[in-house]
Structure formats: structure tokens, C-alpha cells
Amino acid sequence: MSLIRSITHGVENLTAGARRSVARARLESEHRSLQRRHGQALQALGERVQELVVANALPDDGLGAHLAEVRNAEMLIAAKAAEIEQTRDQDEPPEG
């Protein structure tokens, strides 16, 4: 009888651990989803601010430096994407 209790207790512990893992994974997934939504909202806000500053509908008030930083980051990202594409082209075997 002790063996059966031990096995039952072990299975219960495994089941409880699996439930906790699933619950934690669900919470982490929800957290990542909320972080993505937050990032998307910030991006949309930044794009709108940039549009308003460029259209002179919003005073610069120091936003120019931030906008320049954003533009610089966009240029660096585009350059890196082009560099990645170039390495892909070099890795592909020649046709024929």
C-alpha cells in the first residue's frame, strides 16, 4: 500500500507542477502580448508626433533631437538590412 501511495503522491506532484508551468507560461505569454501592444502604441504615438512636428502643427520644444535620433536609427536599420541581404546574395549558389 505504501508503494501505491508513493506513486500517487509523485503523480500528484507532477500534475501540480505541470499545472503551475502551464499557468506561468500563459501569464508570460499574456505579458509579452501586452508588451507588444505597448510598443506598438508608443510607435504609433511617435509617428504621429513626428508628423505633427514636420507639419509645424506641434512646436518642436526639444523634440527635434529625439526625431533626429529616430531618423538615425531608421537609417542604421535600413543599412543593416541591406547588409544582411548582401550576405544572403553571397551565400546563394550561382544558378546554372
Secondary structure, DSSP 8 states (H G I E B T S, - for coil): -HHHHHHHHHHHHHHHHHHHHHHHHHHHHHHHHHHHHHHHHHHHHHHHHHHHHHTTSS--TTHHHHHHHHHHHHHHHHHHHHHHHHHHHHHS----
